[in-house]
Amino acid sequence: MSSIKENIENFTAQLPEGVQLVAVSKFHPVEELAEAYEAGQRLFGENRAQELVAKAPQLPADIRWHFIGHLQKNKVRAIMPHVTVIESVDSVELLKLIEKEAARIDRTVEVLLQLHVAQEETKSGFSVDEVLQAADDGLLTCYPHIRVCGVMAMASLTDDMEQVASEFGLVRRTYLTLKDGCFDESEDFNHLSMGMSDDWQVAVKYGATLVRIGTAIFGPRKY
């Protein structure tokens, strides 16, 4: 069985220039995150607020924590001192709350707009129509303590890679529409976060700049 270090080196070698690895460390102990850190990994993805808040103080300060799960409004304050990027912003209401909490501690946080393109209704995110309407209404660009840096999405949980490709294609087109529209003057709006252990290669073909890999690095969840 290969080590975490070997898995990270293997993935890093496969990724094209300009594509970054977010190591999805949810349900894995800090000892394993420390092993990934020693291998050079600096971007880690957590999807539970309480887990991120518990782990962050135990690990080096130069880690860039990405929050990638559904963010409950009552957890925004807790993660704000630790998180670098909130990838899962799925509503204007959440944007407003993030702005409020970032302003409260006088810091700026990066966010990605989560799009819902998958077949599963349980997944969160703006629909394409919703995010484009919010852009037209000027509701995505009025936050002094937020840098909107791109979009994030998850494809349907399926073995049909044509379906996955279709969904990632829609995400890319929506990203480009936003980039050419309300974010045309933004130097920050450059990221497409999509692709996980089973579909990251398809995501890269459709322009992913961040891929979120968990099991293929850390193995099955530990708790």
C-alpha positions as CSV (number, residue, x, y, z in Angstrom):
1,M,0.0,0.0,0.0
2,S,1.4,3.3,-1.0
3,S,2.1,6.1,1.5
4,I,0.3,9.5,1.7
5,K,3.6,11.1,0.4
6,E,3.7,8.7,-2.6
7,N,0.1,9.4,-3.4
8,I,0.6,13.1,-3.3
9,E,3.7,12.9,-5.5
10,N,1.8,10.7,-7.9
11,F,-1.1,13.1,-8.3
12,T,1.1,16.2,-8.5
13,A,3.1,14.6,-11.3
14,Q,-0.1,14.0,-13.3
15,L,-1.6,17.5,-12.9
16,P,-1.0,19.9,-15.7
17,E,0.6,23.2,-15.0
18,G,-1.8,25.6,-13.4
19,V,-3.9,22.9,-11.7
20,Q,-3.6,22.7,-7.9
21,L,-4.4,19.8,-5.6
22,V,-6.7,20.3,-2.7
23,A,-6.2,17.4,-0.3
24,V,-9.6,16.5,1.1
25,S,-8.7,15.6,4.6
26,K,-12.2,15.3,6.2
27,F,-12.5,12.3,8.6
28,H,-8.7,11.9,8.7
29,P,-6.6,12.6,11.8
30,V,-4.1,15.4,12.1
31,E,-1.2,12.9,12.0
32,E,-2.1,12.1,8.4
33,L,-2.5,15.7,7.5
34,A,0.9,16.4,9.0
35,E,2.3,13.6,6.8
36,A,0.8,15.3,3.8
37,Y,2.2,18.6,4.9
38,E,5.7,17.1,5.2
39,A,5.3,15.9,1.6
40,G,4.8,19.5,0.5
41,Q,1.0,19.7,0.5
42,R,-0.4,23.1,1.6
43,L,-4.0,23.1,0.4
44,F,-6.4,21.1,2.5
45,G,-10.2,20.7,2.2
46,E,-12.6,20.2,5.1
47,N,-16.4,19.9,4.9
48,R,-17.3,20.1,8.6
49,A,-16.9,23.3,10.5
50,Q,-16.1,21.7,13.8
51,E,-13.5,19.5,12.3
52,L,-11.7,22.4,10.6
53,V,-11.8,24.4,13.8
54,A,-10.3,21.5,15.8
55,K,-7.5,20.7,13.3
56,A,-6.3,24.1,12.3
57,P,-4.6,25.1,15.5
58,Q,-2.7,21.8,15.6
59,L,-1.1,22.2,12.2
60,P,1.3,24.8,10.6
61,A,0.0,28.3,10.1
62,D,0.9,28.4,6.4
63,I,-1.8,25.7,5.5
64,R,-4.5,27.1,3.2
65,W,-7.8,25.7,4.5
66,H,-10.6,25.3,2.0
67,F,-14.0,24.8,3.3
68,I,-15.8,22.6,0.7
69,G,-19.0,21.3,2.4
70,H,-22.4,22.8,2.9
71,L,-21.8,25.7,5.3
72,Q,-24.5,26.3,7.9
73,K,-25.0,29.9,8.7
74,N,-24.4,29.4,12.4
75,K,-21.0,28.0,11.6
76,V,-19.6,30.9,9.6
77,R,-18.3,32.8,12.6
78,A,-16.4,29.7,13.9
79,I,-14.5,29.0,10.7
80,M,-13.8,32.6,9.8
81,P,-10.4,33.0,11.7
82,H,-9.1,29.8,10.1
83,V,-10.4,29.4,6.6
84,T,-8.7,30.8,3.5
85,V,-11.2,29.9,0.8
86,I,-14.9,29.0,1.3
87,E,-15.6,27.0,-1.9
88,S,-19.2,26.2,-1.1
89,V,-21.1,29.6,-1.2
90,D,-24.5,28.6,-2.4
91,S,-26.7,31.7,-1.9
92,V,-26.6,35.5,-1.7
93,E,-27.7,35.2,1.9
94,L,-24.6,33.3,2.7
95,L,-22.4,35.8,0.9
96,K,-23.9,38.6,3.0
97,L,-23.3,36.7,6.3
98,I,-19.7,35.9,5.3
99,E,-19.1,39.6,4.6
100,K,-20.5,40.5,8.0
101,E,-18.3,38.0,9.9
102,A,-15.2,38.8,7.9
103,A,-15.7,42.5,8.6
104,R,-16.2,41.8,12.3
105,I,-12.7,40.4,12.6
106,D,-11.3,42.8,9.9
107,R,-10.1,40.2,7.4
108,T,-10.7,39.4,3.8
109,V,-11.7,35.9,2.7
110,E,-11.8,34.2,-0.7
111,V,-14.9,32.5,-1.9
112,L,-16.1,30.4,-4.8
113,L,-19.7,30.3,-6.0
114,Q,-21.0,26.7,-5.8
115,L,-23.1,25.7,-8.8
116,H,-25.6,22.9,-8.7
117,V,-25.4,21.0,-12.0
118,A,-25.6,17.4,-10.7
119,Q,-28.7,15.1,-10.9
120,E,-28.8,14.6,-7.1
121,E,-31.1,17.2,-5.6
122,T,-29.4,16.7,-2.2
123,K,-26.4,18.7,-3.5
124,S,-26.2,22.4,-2.8
125,G,-25.5,25.3,-5.0
126,F,-26.8,28.1,-7.1
127,S,-28.6,26.9,-10.3
128,V,-27.1,28.4,-13.4
129,D,-30.1,30.7,-13.8
130,E,-29.9,31.8,-10.2
131,V,-26.2,32.7,-10.3
132,L,-26.6,34.6,-13.6
133,Q,-29.6,36.5,-12.2
134,A,-27.6,37.4,-9.0
135,A,-24.8,38.7,-11.3
136,D,-27.2,40.8,-13.3
137,D,-28.7,42.2,-10.1
138,G,-25.2,43.2,-8.8
139,L,-25.5,40.9,-5.8
140,L,-22.1,39.1,-6.3
141,T,-19.7,42.0,-6.3
142,C,-20.6,44.3,-3.5
143,Y,-18.6,42.9,-0.6
144,P,-15.4,44.7,0.6
145,H,-14.2,41.8,2.8
146,I,-14.8,39.1,0.1
147,R,-12.8,38.2,-3.0
148,V,-14.9,36.1,-5.3
149,C,-12.3,33.9,-7.0
150,G,-14.4,31.6,-9.3
151,V,-16.8,28.8,-9.1
152,M,-17.0,25.3,-7.7
153,A,-19.2,22.3,-8.6
154,M,-19.7,18.6,-8.1
155,A,-20.8,16.3,-11.0
156,S,-23.4,13.6,-10.6
157,L,-22.4,10.5,-8.8
158,T,-22.3,8.2,-11.9
159,D,-20.0,6.0,-13.9
160,D,-21.3,7.8,-17.1
161,M,-18.4,10.0,-17.9
162,E,-20.3,11.6,-20.8
163,Q,-22.8,12.8,-18.2
164,V,-20.0,14.1,-16.1
165,A,-18.4,15.8,-19.1
166,S,-21.7,17.5,-20.0
167,E,-22.0,18.9,-16.4
168,F,-18.4,20.1,-16.2
169,G,-18.9,21.7,-19.6
170,L,-21.9,23.6,-18.3
171,V,-19.9,24.7,-15.3
172,R,-17.1,26.0,-17.5
173,R,-19.6,27.9,-19.8
174,T,-21.2,29.5,-16.7
175,Y,-17.8,30.5,-15.3
176,L,-16.8,32.1,-18.6
177,T,-20.1,34.0,-18.7
178,L,-19.5,35.4,-15.2
179,K,-15.9,36.1,-16.0
180,D,-16.8,38.1,-19.1
181,G,-19.7,39.8,-17.3
182,C,-19.8,41.1,-13.8
183,F,-16.2,39.9,-13.0
184,D,-14.6,41.3,-16.2
185,E,-12.6,43.7,-14.2
186,S,-11.6,41.3,-11.4
187,E,-8.0,40.0,-11.2
188,D,-9.2,37.4,-8.7
189,F,-11.9,35.5,-10.7
190,N,-9.6,32.8,-12.1
191,H,-10.6,29.5,-10.4
192,L,-12.7,26.5,-11.4
193,S,-12.9,23.9,-8.6
194,M,-14.2,20.6,-9.9
195,G,-13.2,17.1,-10.1
196,M,-12.6,14.5,-7.4
197,S,-10.9,11.1,-7.2
198,D,-13.1,9.4,-9.8
199,D,-13.6,12.2,-12.3
200,W,-10.7,14.7,-11.9
201,Q,-9.2,13.9,-15.4
202,V,-12.5,14.9,-17.0
203,A,-12.6,18.1,-14.9
204,V,-9.1,19.0,-16.0
205,K,-10.2,18.7,-19.7
206,Y,-12.9,21.3,-18.9
207,G,-10.5,23.8,-17.3
208,A,-10.4,22.9,-13.6
209,T,-7.7,24.8,-11.8
210,L,-8.4,23.1,-8.4
211,V,-9.1,19.4,-8.0
212,R,-10.4,18.0,-4.7
213,I,-8.9,14.6,-4.0
214,G,-9.5,12.7,-0.8
215,T,-9.7,8.9,-0.9
216,A,-7.0,8.5,-3.5
217,I,-4.6,10.3,-1.2
218,F,-5.6,9.4,2.4
219,G,-7.5,6.1,1.8
220,P,-10.8,5.3,3.4
221,R,-12.1,7.6,6.1
222,K,-10.7,6.9,9.5
223,Y,-13.7,8.0,11.6
